[in-house]
C-alpha cells in the first residue's frame, strides 16, 4: 500500500507544481509527505486553509506560508484529481 501512497503524493506534488501561486520542490518529494509554499499575494495562508477546509481538504500549516499534505490508505487516486481541482479553484477565487 505504501508504494500507492507515494505515487499519489507524486501526482499531487506534480499537480501543485502546475498551479500558479504555489511552489514545490519536486525532487524532494520521495515519500507520501509533501511540503509546498504559497507564493501568491492574492490570498493569505489563512484564506487558503479556510477555502480548502470548506471542501473537506485537511492539511497542516508548518510556517507562515508553508504547508504539509500527507497521502495515506484513505486517499485514492480519484481523490488526488479532485483535490487538485479544489486547490486550483481556491487559488483562483
PyMOL Python script that loads the backbone (N, CA, C, O; Angstrom):
from pymol import cmd

cmd.read_pdbstr("""\
ATOM      1  N   UNK A   1       0.815  -1.203   0.000  1.00  0.00           N
ATOM      2  CA  UNK A   1       0.000   0.000   0.000  1.00  0.00           C
ATOM      3  C   UNK A   1       0.860   1.269   0.000  1.00  0.00           C
ATOM      4  O   UNK A   1       0.484   2.271  -0.610  1.00  0.00           O
ATOM      5  N   UNK A   2       1.994   1.232   0.670  1.00  0.00           N
ATOM      6  CA  UNK A   2       2.839   2.418   0.730  1.00  0.00           C
ATOM      7  C   UNK A   2       3.301   2.891  -0.649  1.00  0.00           C
ATOM      8  O   UNK A   2       3.341   4.100  -0.877  1.00  0.00           O
ATOM      9  N   UNK A   3       3.651   1.998  -1.579  1.00  0.00           N
ATOM     10  CA  UNK A   3       4.001   2.480  -2.925  1.00  0.00           C
ATOM     11  C   UNK A   3       2.864   3.277  -3.576  1.00  0.00           C
ATOM     12  O   UNK A   3       3.120   4.252  -4.282  1.00  0.00           O
ATOM     13  N   UNK A   4       1.621   2.870  -3.343  1.00  0.00           N
ATOM     14  CA  UNK A   4       0.486   3.621  -3.886  1.00  0.00           C
ATOM     15  C   UNK A   4       0.390   5.002  -3.241  1.00  0.00           C
ATOM     16  O   UNK A   4       0.085   5.983  -3.918  1.00  0.00           O
ATOM     17  N   UNK A   5       0.647   5.081  -1.942  1.00  0.00           N
ATOM     18  CA  UNK A   5       0.641   6.374  -1.253  1.00  0.00           C
ATOM     19  C   UNK A   5       1.719   7.287  -1.822  1.00  0.00           C
ATOM     20  O   UNK A   5       1.486   8.481  -2.010  1.00  0.00           O
ATOM     21  N   UNK A   6       2.892   6.736  -2.097  1.00  0.00           N
ATOM     22  CA  UNK A   6       3.981   7.526  -2.668  1.00  0.00           C
ATOM     23  C   UNK A   6       3.623   8.001  -4.069  1.00  0.00           C
ATOM     24  O   UNK A   6       3.911   9.139  -4.437  1.00  0.00           O
ATOM     25  N   UNK A   7       3.002   7.137  -4.841  1.00  0.00           N
ATOM     26  CA  UNK A   7       2.572   7.508  -6.189  1.00  0.00           C
ATOM     27  C   UNK A   7       1.531   8.624  -6.137  1.00  0.00           C
ATOM     28  O   UNK A   7       1.594   9.572  -6.920  1.00  0.00           O
ATOM     29  N   UNK A   8       0.586   8.511  -5.227  1.00  0.00           N
ATOM     30  CA  UNK A   8      -0.424   9.565  -5.072  1.00  0.00           C
ATOM     31  C   UNK A   8       0.221  10.882  -4.660  1.00  0.00           C
ATOM     32  O   UNK A   8      -0.164  11.945  -5.148  1.00  0.00           O
ATOM     33  N   UNK A   9       1.196  10.815  -3.765  1.00  0.00           N
ATOM     34  CA  UNK A   9       1.885  12.033  -3.334  1.00  0.00           C
ATOM     35  C   UNK A   9       2.630  12.665  -4.502  1.00  0.00           C
ATOM     36  O   UNK A   9       2.643  13.888  -4.642  1.00  0.00           O
ATOM     37  N   UNK A  10       3.244  11.847  -5.333  1.00  0.00           N
ATOM     38  CA  UNK A  10       3.962  12.367  -6.501  1.00  0.00           C
ATOM     39  C   UNK A  10       2.990  13.071  -7.446  1.00  0.00           C
ATOM     40  O   UNK A  10       3.284  14.160  -7.938  1.00  0.00           O
ATOM     41  N   UNK A  11       1.831  12.452  -7.703  1.00  0.00           N
ATOM     42  CA  UNK A  11       0.825  13.071  -8.578  1.00  0.00           C
ATOM     43  C   UNK A  11       0.321  14.379  -7.977  1.00  0.00           C
ATOM     44  O   UNK A  11       0.148  15.366  -8.693  1.00  0.00           O
ATOM     45  N   UNK A  12       0.089  14.393  -6.681  1.00  0.00           N
ATOM     46  CA  UNK A  12      -0.363  15.603  -6.001  1.00  0.00           C
ATOM     47  C   UNK A  12       0.697  16.697  -6.115  1.00  0.00           C
ATOM     48  O   UNK A  12       0.374  17.846  -6.414  1.00  0.00           O
ATOM     49  N   UNK A  13       1.940  16.348  -5.883  1.00  0.00           N
ATOM     50  CA  UNK A  13       3.032  17.318  -5.963  1.00  0.00           C
ATOM     51  C   UNK A  13       3.178  17.878  -7.374  1.00  0.00           C
ATOM     52  O   UNK A  13       3.354  19.084  -7.549  1.00  0.00           O
ATOM     53  N   UNK A  14       3.107  17.018  -8.370  1.00  0.00           N
ATOM     54  CA  UNK A  14       3.225  17.483  -9.755  1.00  0.00           C
ATOM     55  C   UNK A  14       2.068  18.399 -10.118  1.00  0.00           C
ATOM     56  O   UNK A  14       2.252  19.376 -10.843  1.00  0.00           O
ATOM     57  N   UNK A  15       0.882  18.092  -9.619  1.00  0.00           N
ATOM     58  CA  UNK A  15      -0.269  18.957  -9.863  1.00  0.00           C
ATOM     59  C   UNK A  15      -0.118  20.300  -9.182  1.00  0.00           C
ATOM     60  O   UNK A  15      -0.430  21.334  -9.773  1.00  0.00           O
ATOM     61  N   UNK A  16       0.355  20.300  -7.952  1.00  0.00           N
ATOM     62  CA  UNK A  16       0.574  21.553  -7.224  1.00  0.00           C
ATOM     63  C   UNK A  16       1.612  22.403  -7.946  1.00  0.00           C
ATOM     64  O   UNK A  16       1.486  23.626  -7.995  1.00  0.00           O
ATOM     65  N   UNK A  17       2.630  21.770  -8.501  1.00  0.00           N
ATOM     66  CA  UNK A  17       3.677  22.495  -9.226  1.00  0.00           C
ATOM     67  C   UNK A  17       3.115  23.260 -10.416  1.00  0.00           C
ATOM     68  O   UNK A  17       3.693  24.261 -10.839  1.00  0.00           O
ATOM     69  N   UNK A  18       1.996  22.799 -10.957  1.00  0.00           N
ATOM     70  CA  UNK A  18       1.377  23.445 -12.121  1.00  0.00           C
ATOM     71  C   UNK A  18       0.368  24.527 -11.748  1.00  0.00           C
ATOM     72  O   UNK A  18      -0.221  25.145 -12.636  1.00  0.00           O
ATOM     73  N   UNK A  19       0.159  24.767 -10.469  1.00  0.00           N
ATOM     74  CA  UNK A  19      -0.832  25.757 -10.042  1.00  0.00           C
ATOM     75  C   UNK A  19      -0.122  27.076  -9.747  1.00  0.00           C
ATOM     76  O   UNK A  19       0.723  27.136  -8.854  1.00  0.00           O
ATOM     77  N   UNK A  20      -0.459  28.135 -10.493  1.00  0.00           N
ATOM     78  CA  UNK A  20       0.160  29.438 -10.238  1.00  0.00           C
ATOM     79  C   UNK A  20      -0.094  29.897  -8.803  1.00  0.00           C
ATOM     80  O   UNK A  20      -1.196  29.759  -8.271  1.00  0.00           O
ATOM     81  N   UNK A  21       0.950  30.440  -8.198  1.00  0.00           N
ATOM     82  CA  UNK A  21       0.841  30.945  -6.837  1.00  0.00           C
ATOM     83  C   UNK A  21       1.318  29.965  -5.790  1.00  0.00           C
ATOM     84  O   UNK A  21       1.400  30.300  -4.608  1.00  0.00           O
ATOM     85  N   UNK A  22       1.639  28.735  -6.225  1.00  0.00           N
ATOM     86  CA  UNK A  22       2.168  27.728  -5.313  1.00  0.00           C
ATOM     87  C   UNK A  22       3.536  27.283  -5.810  1.00  0.00           C
ATOM     88  O   UNK A  22       3.814  27.312  -7.009  1.00  0.00           O
ATOM     89  N   UNK A  23       4.376  26.876  -4.884  1.00  0.00           N
ATOM     90  CA  UNK A  23       5.721  26.425  -5.233  1.00  0.00           C
ATOM     91  C   UNK A  23       6.026  25.137  -4.475  1.00  0.00           C
ATOM     92  O   UNK A  23       5.693  24.998  -3.298  1.00  0.00           O
ATOM     93  N   UNK A  24       6.659  24.203  -5.166  1.00  0.00           N
ATOM     94  CA  UNK A  24       7.031  22.935  -4.542  1.00  0.00           C
ATOM     95  C   UNK A  24       8.349  22.469  -5.140  1.00  0.00           C
ATOM     96  O   UNK A  24       8.592  22.643  -6.334  1.00  0.00           O
ATOM     97  N   UNK A  25       9.189  21.883  -4.316  1.00  0.00           N
ATOM     98  CA  UNK A  25      10.473  21.341  -4.749  1.00  0.00           C
ATOM     99  C   UNK A  25      10.261  19.863  -5.091  1.00  0.00           C
ATOM    100  O   UNK A  25      10.380  18.995  -4.226  1.00  0.00           O
ATOM    101  N   UNK A  26       9.948  19.587  -6.353  1.00  0.00           N
ATOM    102  CA  UNK A  26       9.593  18.226  -6.765  1.00  0.00           C
ATOM    103  C   UNK A  26      10.659  17.170  -6.449  1.00  0.00           C
ATOM    104  O   UNK A  26      10.295  16.070  -6.033  1.00  0.00           O
ATOM    105  N   UNK A  27      11.949  17.448  -6.624  1.00  0.00           N
ATOM    106  CA  UNK A  27      12.938  16.407  -6.313  1.00  0.00           C
ATOM    107  C   UNK A  27      12.914  15.955  -4.847  1.00  0.00           C
ATOM    108  O   UNK A  27      13.366  14.854  -4.531  1.00  0.00           O
ATOM    109  N   UNK A  28      12.397  16.788  -3.968  1.00  0.00           N
ATOM    110  CA  UNK A  28      12.348  16.422  -2.541  1.00  0.00           C
ATOM    111  C   UNK A  28      11.155  15.533  -2.202  1.00  0.00           C
ATOM    112  O   UNK A  28      11.082  14.993  -1.098  1.00  0.00           O
ATOM    113  N   UNK A  29      10.226  15.378  -3.135  1.00  0.00           N
ATOM    114  CA  UNK A  29       9.047  14.544  -2.876  1.00  0.00           C
ATOM    115  C   UNK A  29       9.421  13.095  -3.171  1.00  0.00           C
ATOM    116  O   UNK A  29       9.481  12.681  -4.329  1.00  0.00           O
ATOM    117  N   UNK A  30       9.671  12.335  -2.113  1.00  0.00           N
ATOM    118  CA  UNK A  30      10.090  10.947  -2.284  1.00  0.00           C
ATOM    119  C   UNK A  30       9.286   9.984  -1.429  1.00  0.00           C
ATOM    120  O   UNK A  30       9.486   8.772  -1.498  1.00  0.00           O
ATOM    121  N   UNK A  31       8.380  10.516  -0.625  1.00  0.00           N
ATOM    122  CA  UNK A  31       7.540   9.668   0.226  1.00  0.00           C
ATOM    123  C   UNK A  31       6.090  10.099   0.049  1.00  0.00           C
ATOM    124  O   UNK A  31       5.742  10.730  -0.949  1.00  0.00           O
ATOM    125  N   UNK A  32       5.261   9.764   1.001  1.00  0.00           N
ATOM    126  CA  UNK A  32       3.854  10.150   0.938  1.00  0.00           C
ATOM    127  C   UNK A  32       3.598  11.492   1.615  1.00  0.00           C
ATOM    128  O   UNK A  32       2.444  11.861   1.833  1.00  0.00           O
ATOM    129  N   UNK A  33       4.651  12.221   1.948  1.00  0.00           N
ATOM    130  CA  UNK A  33       4.535  13.533   2.584  1.00  0.00           C
ATOM    131  C   UNK A  33       5.071  14.578   1.621  1.00  0.00           C
ATOM    132  O   UNK A  33       6.169  14.435   1.083  1.00  0.00           O
ATOM    133  N   UNK A  34       4.288  15.633   1.406  1.00  0.00           N
ATOM    134  CA  UNK A  34       4.753  16.722   0.545  1.00  0.00           C
ATOM    135  C   UNK A  34       4.657  18.043   1.296  1.00  0.00           C
ATOM    136  O   UNK A  34       3.774  18.249   2.128  1.00  0.00           O
ATOM    137  N   UNK A  35       5.587  18.926   0.978  1.00  0.00           N
ATOM    138  CA  UNK A  35       5.593  20.290   1.502  1.00  0.00           C
ATOM    139  C   UNK A  35       5.516  21.233   0.317  1.00  0.00           C
ATOM    140  O   UNK A  35       6.161  21.011  -0.707  1.00  0.00           O
ATOM    141  N   UNK A  36       4.725  22.288   0.461  1.00  0.00           N
ATOM    142  CA  UNK A  36       4.652  23.286  -0.596  1.00  0.00           C
ATOM    143  C   UNK A  36       4.469  24.659   0.023  1.00  0.00           C
ATOM    144  O   UNK A  36       4.126  24.789   1.198  1.00  0.00           O
ATOM    145  N   UNK A  37       4.708  25.691  -0.796  1.00  0.00           N
ATOM    146  CA  UNK A  37       4.651  27.067  -0.320  1.00  0.00           C
ATOM    147  C   UNK A  37       3.644  27.881  -1.113  1.00  0.00           C
ATOM    148  O   UNK A  37       3.474  27.694  -2.318  1.00  0.00           O
ATOM    149  N   UNK A  38       2.989  28.779  -0.417  1.00  0.00           N
ATOM    150  CA  UNK A  38       2.116  29.771  -1.035  1.00  0.00           C
ATOM    151  C   UNK A  38       2.994  30.964  -1.377  1.00  0.00           C
ATOM    152  O   UNK A  38       3.556  31.594  -0.481  1.00  0.00           O
ATOM    153  N   UNK A  39       3.120  31.282  -2.662  1.00  0.00           N
ATOM    154  CA  UNK A  39       3.961  32.403  -3.084  1.00  0.00           C
ATOM    155  C   UNK A  39       3.135  33.536  -3.678  1.00  0.00           C
ATOM    156  O   UNK A  39       3.684  34.571  -4.058  1.00  0.00           O
ATOM    157  N   UNK A  40       1.842  33.353  -3.760  1.00  0.00           N
ATOM    158  CA  UNK A  40       0.944  34.377  -4.284  1.00  0.00           C
ATOM    159  C   UNK A  40       0.612  35.379  -3.188  1.00  0.00           C
ATOM    160  O   UNK A  40       0.533  35.029  -2.010  1.00  0.00           O
ATOM    161  N   UNK A  41       0.420  36.615  -3.586  1.00  0.00           N
ATOM    162  CA  UNK A  41      -0.048  37.612  -2.620  1.00  0.00           C
ATOM    163  C   UNK A  41      -1.535  37.901  -2.816  1.00  0.00           C
ATOM    164  O   UNK A  41      -2.065  38.863  -2.259  1.00  0.00           O
ATOM    165  N   UNK A  42      -2.201  37.069  -3.606  1.00  0.00           N
ATOM    166  CA  UNK A  42      -3.642  37.234  -3.850  1.00  0.00           C
ATOM    167  C   UNK A  42      -4.484  36.739  -2.687  1.00  0.00           C
ATOM    168  O   UNK A  42      -5.634  37.150  -2.532  1.00  0.00           O
ATOM    169  N   UNK A  43      -3.917  35.857  -1.867  1.00  0.00           N
ATOM    170  CA  UNK A  43      -4.636  35.368  -0.699  1.00  0.00           C
ATOM    171  C   UNK A  43      -3.639  35.024   0.389  1.00  0.00           C
ATOM    172  O   UNK A  43      -2.453  34.821   0.126  1.00  0.00           O
ATOM    173  N   UNK A  44      -4.133  34.961   1.605  1.00  0.00           N
ATOM    174  CA  UNK A  44      -3.277  34.634   2.739  1.00  0.00           C
ATOM    175  C   UNK A  44      -3.292  33.129   2.981  1.00  0.00           C
ATOM    176  O   UNK A  44      -4.118  32.398   2.434  1.00  0.00           O
ATOM    177  N   UNK A  45      -2.367  32.695   3.803  1.00  0.00           N
ATOM    178  CA  UNK A  45      -2.334  31.282   4.184  1.00  0.00           C
ATOM    179  C   UNK A  45      -3.636  30.890   4.872  1.00  0.00           C
ATOM    180  O   UNK A  45      -4.167  29.804   4.639  1.00  0.00           O
ATOM    181  N   UNK A  46      -4.146  31.779   5.721  1.00  0.00           N
ATOM    182  CA  UNK A  46      -5.399  31.502   6.421  1.00  0.00           C
ATOM    183  C   UNK A  46      -6.559  31.339   5.445  1.00  0.00           C
ATOM    184  O   UNK A  46      -7.420  30.479   5.632  1.00  0.00           O
ATOM    185  N   UNK A  47      -6.577  32.166   4.405  1.00  0.00           N
ATOM    186  CA  UNK A  47      -7.645  32.063   3.407  1.00  0.00           C
ATOM    187  C   UNK A  47      -7.558  30.744   2.642  1.00  0.00           C
ATOM    188  O   UNK A  47      -8.581  30.116   2.369  1.00  0.00           O
ATOM    189  N   UNK A  48      -6.352  30.327   2.300  1.00  0.00           N
ATOM    190  CA  UNK A  48      -6.192  29.058   1.586  1.00  0.00           C
ATOM    191  C   UNK A  48      -6.665  27.900   2.461  1.00  0.00           C
ATOM    192  O   UNK A  48      -7.380  27.014   1.993  1.00  0.00           O
ATOM    193  N   UNK A  49      -6.270  27.911   3.717  1.00  0.00           N
ATOM    194  CA  UNK A  49      -6.704  26.860   4.644  1.00  0.00           C
ATOM    195  C   UNK A  49      -8.225  26.844   4.759  1.00  0.00           C
ATOM    196  O   UNK A  49      -8.839  25.778   4.729  1.00  0.00           O
ATOM    197  N   UNK A  50      -8.831  28.017   4.890  1.00  0.00           N
ATOM    198  CA  UNK A  50     -10.289  28.098   5.040  1.00  0.00           C
ATOM    199  C   UNK A  50     -11.000  27.620   3.779  1.00  0.00           C
ATOM    200  O   UNK A  50     -11.963  26.858   3.865  1.00  0.00           O
ATOM    201  N   UNK A  51     -10.541  28.057   2.617  1.00  0.00           N
ATOM    202  CA  UNK A  51     -11.189  27.670   1.357  1.00  0.00           C
ATOM    203  C   UNK A  51     -11.133  26.160   1.144  1.00  0.00           C
ATOM    204  O   UNK A  51     -12.123  25.547   0.744  1.00  0.00           O
ATOM    205  N   UNK A  52      -9.989  25.575   1.408  1.00  0.00           N
ATOM    206  CA  UNK A  52      -9.870  24.130   1.208  1.00  0.00           C
ATOM    207  C   UNK A  52     -10.568  23.360   2.323  1.00  0.00           C
ATOM    208  O   UNK A  52     -11.100  22.274   2.094  1.00  0.00           O
ATOM    209  N   UNK A  53     -10.567  23.914   3.511  1.00  0.00           N
ATOM    210  CA  UNK A  53     -11.274  23.275   4.617  1.00  0.00           C
ATOM    211  C   UNK A  53     -12.761  23.164   4.353  1.00  0.00           C
ATOM    212  O   UNK A  53     -13.393  22.183   4.744  1.00  0.00           O
ATOM    213  N   UNK A  54     -13.328  24.172   3.685  1.00  0.00           N
ATOM    214  CA  UNK A  54     -14.747  24.134   3.328  1.00  0.00           C
ATOM    215  C   UNK A  54     -15.044  22.988   2.370  1.00  0.00           C
ATOM    216  O   UNK A  54     -16.183  22.532   2.275  1.00  0.00           O
ATOM    217  N   UNK A  55     -14.027  22.527   1.666  1.00  0.00           N
ATOM    218  CA  UNK A  55     -14.203  21.425   0.709  1.00  0.00           C
ATOM    219  C   UNK A  55     -13.752  20.096   1.305  1.00  0.00           C
ATOM    220  O   UNK A  55     -13.680  19.088   0.602  1.00  0.00           O
ATOM    221  N   UNK A  56     -13.450  20.097   2.600  1.00  0.00           N
ATOM    222  CA  UNK A  56     -13.073  18.866   3.279  1.00  0.00           C
ATOM    223  C   UNK A  56     -11.625  18.458   3.114  1.00  0.00           C
ATOM    224  O   UNK A  56     -11.261  17.322   3.422  1.00  0.00           O
ATOM    225  N   UNK A  57     -10.795  19.365   2.634  1.00  0.00           N
ATOM    226  CA  UNK A  57      -9.381  19.053   2.431  1.00  0.00           C
ATOM    227  C   UNK A  57      -8.604  19.532   3.648  1.00  0.00           C
ATOM    228  O   UNK A  57      -8.586  20.720   3.971  1.00  0.00           O
ATOM    229  N   UNK A  58      -7.967  18.581   4.311  1.00  0.00           N
ATOM    230  CA  UNK A  58      -7.228  18.885   5.533  1.00  0.00           C
ATOM    231  C   UNK A  58      -5.734  18.815   5.260  1.00  0.00           C
ATOM    232  O   UNK A  58      -5.245  17.881   4.625  1.00  0.00           O
ATOM    233  N   UNK A  59      -5.022  19.814   5.749  1.00  0.00           N
ATOM    234  CA  UNK A  59      -3.571  19.829   5.640  1.00  0.00           C
ATOM    235  C   UNK A  59      -3.027  20.724   6.735  1.00  0.00           C
ATOM    236  O   UNK A  59      -3.783  21.443   7.389  1.00  0.00           O
ATOM    237  N   UNK A  60      -1.736  20.684   6.936  1.00  0.00           N
ATOM    238  CA  UNK A  60      -1.107  21.356   8.060  1.00  0.00           C
ATOM    239  C   UNK A  60      -0.281  22.542   7.592  1.00  0.00           C
ATOM    240  O   UNK A  60       0.476  22.451   6.625  1.00  0.00           O
ATOM    241  N   UNK A  61      -0.439  23.638   8.285  1.00  0.00           N
ATOM    242  CA  UNK A  61       0.427  24.791   8.045  1.00  0.00           C
ATOM    243  C   UNK A  61       1.670  24.597   8.903  1.00  0.00           C
ATOM    244  O   UNK A  61       1.568  24.404  10.114  1.00  0.00           O
ATOM    245  N   UNK A  62       2.841  24.648   8.278  1.00  0.00           N
ATOM    246  CA  UNK A  62       4.086  24.417   9.003  1.00  0.00           C
ATOM    247  C   UNK A  62       4.962  25.660   9.091  1.00  0.00           C
ATOM    248  O   UNK A  62       6.035  25.624   9.692  1.00  0.00           O
ATOM    249  N   UNK A  63       4.514  26.742   8.502  1.00  0.00           N
ATOM    250  CA  UNK A  63       5.249  28.002   8.524  1.00  0.00           C
ATOM    251  C   UNK A  63       4.337  29.107   8.055  1.00  0.00           C
ATOM    252  O   UNK A  63       3.165  28.856   7.774  1.00  0.00           O
ATOM    253  N   UNK A  64       4.841  30.328   7.963  1.00  0.00           N
ATOM    254  CA  UNK A  64       3.985  31.449   7.558  1.00  0.00           C
ATOM    255  C   UNK A  64       3.244  31.210   6.239  1.00  0.00           C
ATOM    256  O   UNK A  64       2.086  31.599   6.091  1.00  0.00           O
ATOM    257  N   UNK A  65       3.916  30.571   5.293  1.00  0.00           N
ATOM    258  CA  UNK A  65       3.271  30.290   4.001  1.00  0.00           C
ATOM    259  C   UNK A  65       3.638  28.894   3.499  1.00  0.00           C
ATOM    260  O   UNK A  65       3.634  28.642   2.294  1.00  0.00           O
ATOM    261  N   UNK A  66       3.949  28.006   4.410  1.00  0.00           N
ATOM    262  CA  UNK A  66       4.368  26.637   4.066  1.00  0.00           C
ATOM    263  C   UNK A  66       3.359  25.640   4.620  1.00  0.00           C
ATOM    264  O   UNK A  66       2.827  25.811   5.716  1.00  0.00           O
ATOM    265  N   UNK A  67       3.109  24.590   3.831  1.00  0.00           N
ATOM    266  CA  UNK A  67       2.092  23.609   4.184  1.00  0.00           C
ATOM    267  C   UNK A  67       2.614  22.194   3.977  1.00  0.00           C
ATOM    268  O   UNK A  67       3.562  21.958   3.228  1.00  0.00           O
ATOM    269  N   UNK A  68       1.963  21.263   4.665  1.00  0.00           N
ATOM    270  CA  UNK A  68       2.287  19.847   4.525  1.00  0.00           C
ATOM    271  C   UNK A  68       1.003  19.088   4.224  1.00  0.00           C
ATOM    272  O   UNK A  68      -0.025  19.305   4.866  1.00  0.00           O
ATOM    273  N   UNK A  69       1.073  18.195   3.241  1.00  0.00           N
ATOM    274  CA  UNK A  69      -0.017  17.274   2.932  1.00  0.00           C
ATOM    275  C   UNK A  69       0.543  15.858   2.973  1.00  0.00           C
ATOM    276  O   UNK A  69       1.703  15.622   2.636  1.00  0.00           O
ATOM    277  N   UNK A  70      -0.304  14.918   3.393  1.00  0.00           N
ATOM    278  CA  UNK A  70       0.106  13.524   3.501  1.00  0.00           C
ATOM    279  C   UNK A  70      -0.931  12.654   2.803  1.00  0.00           C
ATOM    280  O   UNK A  70      -2.132  12.801   3.032  1.00  0.00           O
ATOM    281  N   UNK A  71      -0.464  11.752   1.956  1.00  0.00           N
ATOM    282  CA  UNK A  71      -1.362  10.757   1.367  1.00  0.00           C
ATOM    283  C   UNK A  71      -1.252   9.492   2.207  1.00  0.00           C
ATOM    284  O   UNK A  71      -0.179   9.155   2.708  1.00  0.00           O
ATOM    285  N   UNK A  72      -2.377   8.795   2.355  1.00  0.00           N
ATOM    286  CA  UNK A  72      -2.405   7.601   3.202  1.00  0.00           C
ATOM    287  C   UNK A  72      -3.443   6.633   2.666  1.00  0.00           C
ATOM    288  O   UNK A  72      -4.010   6.854   1.596  1.00  0.00           O
ATOM    289  N   UNK A  73      -3.694   5.565   3.404  1.00  0.00           N
ATOM    290  CA  UNK A  73      -4.555   4.485   2.906  1.00  0.00           C
ATOM    291  C   UNK A  73      -5.982   4.940   2.625  1.00  0.00           C
ATOM    292  O   UNK A  73      -6.690   4.277   1.867  1.00  0.00           O
ATOM    293  N   UNK A  74      -6.419   6.033   3.201  1.00  0.00           N
ATOM    294  CA  UNK A  74      -7.770   6.517   2.937  1.00  0.00           C
ATOM    295  C   UNK A  74      -7.876   7.387   1.702  1.00  0.00           C
ATOM    296  O   UNK A  74      -8.973   7.816   1.342  1.00  0.00           O
ATOM    297  N   UNK A  75      -6.756   7.657   1.047  1.00  0.00           N
ATOM    298  CA  UNK A  75      -6.718   8.541  -0.120  1.00  0.00           C
ATOM    299  C   UNK A  75      -6.576   7.693  -1.378  1.00  0.00           C
ATOM    300  O   UNK A  75      -5.644   6.900  -1.510  1.00  0.00           O
ATOM    301  N   UNK A  76      -7.529   7.878  -2.308  1.00  0.00           N
ATOM    302  CA  UNK A  76      -7.495   7.136  -3.576  1.00  0.00           C
ATOM    303  C   UNK A  76      -6.982   8.038  -4.693  1.00  0.00           C
ATOM    304  O   UNK A  76      -6.890   9.255  -4.535  1.00  0.00           O
ATOM    305  N   UNK A  77      -6.660   7.436  -5.791  1.00  0.00           N
ATOM    306  CA  UNK A  77      -6.184   8.181  -6.955  1.00  0.00           C
ATOM    307  C   UNK A  77      -7.195   9.245  -7.380  1.00  0.00           C
ATOM    308  O   UNK A  77      -6.818  10.356  -7.751  1.00  0.00           O
ATOM    309  N   UNK A  78      -8.483   8.896  -7.325  1.00  0.00           N
ATOM    310  CA  UNK A  78      -9.533   9.851  -7.710  1.00  0.00           C
ATOM    311  C   UNK A  78      -9.546  11.055  -6.768  1.00  0.00           C
ATOM    312  O   UNK A  78      -9.871  12.170  -7.178  1.00  0.00           O
ATOM    313  N   UNK A  79      -9.190  10.822  -5.509  1.00  0.00           N
ATOM    314  CA  UNK A  79      -9.153  11.915  -4.540  1.00  0.00           C
ATOM    315  C   UNK A  79      -8.073  12.928  -4.891  1.00  0.00           C
ATOM    316  O   UNK A  79      -8.236  14.124  -4.654  1.00  0.00           O
ATOM    317  N   UNK A  80      -6.981  12.454  -5.449  1.00  0.00           N
ATOM    318  CA  UNK A  80      -5.893  13.360  -5.837  1.00  0.00           C
ATOM    319  C   UNK A  80      -6.381  14.306  -6.924  1.00  0.00           C
ATOM    320  O   UNK A  80      -6.144  15.512  -6.851  1.00  0.00           O
ATOM    321  N   UNK A  81      -7.054  13.772  -7.923  1.00  0.00           N
ATOM    322  CA  UNK A  81      -7.566  14.605  -9.021  1.00  0.00           C
ATOM    323  C   UNK A  81      -8.540  15.652  -8.499  1.00  0.00           C
ATOM    324  O   UNK A  81      -8.446  16.820  -8.877  1.00  0.00           O
ATOM    325  N   UNK A  82      -9.466  15.259  -7.645  1.00  0.00           N
ATOM    326  CA  UNK A  82     -10.451  16.223  -7.141  1.00  0.00           C
ATOM    327  C   UNK A  82      -9.798  17.231  -6.196  1.00  0.00           C
ATOM    328  O   UNK A  82     -10.207  18.391  -6.155  1.00  0.00           O
ATOM    329  N   UNK A  83      -8.799  16.805  -5.444  1.00  0.00           N
ATOM    330  CA  UNK A  83      -8.082  17.732  -4.564  1.00  0.00           C
ATOM    331  C   UNK A  83      -7.374  18.799  -5.378  1.00  0.00           C
ATOM    332  O   UNK A  83      -7.390  19.975  -5.015  1.00  0.00           O
ATOM    333  N   UNK A  84      -6.756  18.396  -6.471  1.00  0.00           N
ATOM    334  CA  UNK A  84      -6.066  19.369  -7.324  1.00  0.00           C
ATOM    335  C   UNK A  84      -7.039  20.368  -7.932  1.00  0.00           C
ATOM    336  O   UNK A  84      -6.719  21.551  -8.047  1.00  0.00           O
ATOM    337  N   UNK A  85      -8.214  19.910  -8.319  1.00  0.00           N
ATOM    338  CA  UNK A  85      -9.238  20.833  -8.830  1.00  0.00           C
ATOM    339  C   UNK A  85      -9.603  21.835  -7.742  1.00  0.00           C
ATOM    340  O   UNK A  85      -9.693  23.033  -8.007  1.00  0.00           O
ATOM    341  N   UNK A  86      -9.810  21.359  -6.536  1.00  0.00           N
ATOM    342  CA  UNK A  86     -10.180  22.239  -5.424  1.00  0.00           C
ATOM    343  C   UNK A  86      -9.075  23.244  -5.105  1.00  0.00           C
ATOM    344  O   UNK A  86      -9.355  24.413  -4.838  1.00  0.00           O
ATOM    345  N   UNK A  87      -7.829  22.796  -5.131  1.00  0.00           N
ATOM    346  CA  UNK A  87      -6.715  23.712  -4.858  1.00  0.00           C
ATOM    347  C   UNK A  87      -6.652  24.787  -5.930  1.00  0.00           C
ATOM    348  O   UNK A  87      -6.495  25.969  -5.625  1.00  0.00           O
ATOM    349  N   UNK A  88      -6.774  24.373  -7.186  1.00  0.00           N
ATOM    350  CA  UNK A  88      -6.738  25.354  -8.282  1.00  0.00           C
ATOM    351  C   UNK A  88      -7.869  26.368  -8.134  1.00  0.00           C
ATOM    352  O   UNK A  88      -7.651  27.569  -8.290  1.00  0.00           O
ATOM    353  N   UNK A  89      -9.071  25.891  -7.835  1.00  0.00           N
ATOM    354  CA  UNK A  89     -10.214  26.792  -7.653  1.00  0.00           C
ATOM    355  C   UNK A  89      -9.977  27.743  -6.483  1.00  0.00           C
ATOM    356  O   UNK A  89     -10.294  28.929  -6.577  1.00  0.00           O
ATOM    357  N   UNK A  90      -9.430  27.239  -5.392  1.00  0.00           N
ATOM    358  CA  UNK A  90      -9.161  28.082  -4.223  1.00  0.00           C
ATOM    359  C   UNK A  90      -8.157  29.176  -4.563  1.00  0.00           C
ATOM    360  O   UNK A  90      -8.273  30.302  -4.080  1.00  0.00           O
ATOM    361  N   UNK A  91      -7.184  28.852  -5.382  1.00  0.00           N
ATOM    362  CA  UNK A  91      -6.173  29.841  -5.762  1.00  0.00           C
ATOM    363  C   UNK A  91      -6.725  30.870  -6.737  1.00  0.00           C
ATOM    364  O   UNK A  91      -6.199  31.979  -6.828  1.00  0.00           O
ATOM    365  N   UNK A  92      -7.779  30.514  -7.468  1.00  0.00           N
ATOM    366  CA  UNK A  92      -8.333  31.415  -8.483  1.00  0.00           C
ATOM    367  C   UNK A  92      -9.487  32.259  -7.975  1.00  0.00           C
ATOM    368  O   UNK A  92      -9.885  33.211  -8.647  1.00  0.00           O
ATOM    369  N   UNK A  93     -10.042  31.940  -6.797  1.00  0.00           N
ATOM    370  CA  UNK A  93     -11.202  32.683  -6.273  1.00  0.00           C
ATOM    371  C   UNK A  93     -10.878  34.149  -6.109  1.00  0.00           C
ATOM    372  O   UNK A  93     -11.731  34.926  -5.681  1.00  0.00           O
TER     373      UNK A  93
END
""", "prot")
cmd.dss("prot")
cmd.show_as("cartoon", "prot")
cmd.util.cbc("prot")
cmd.orient("prot")
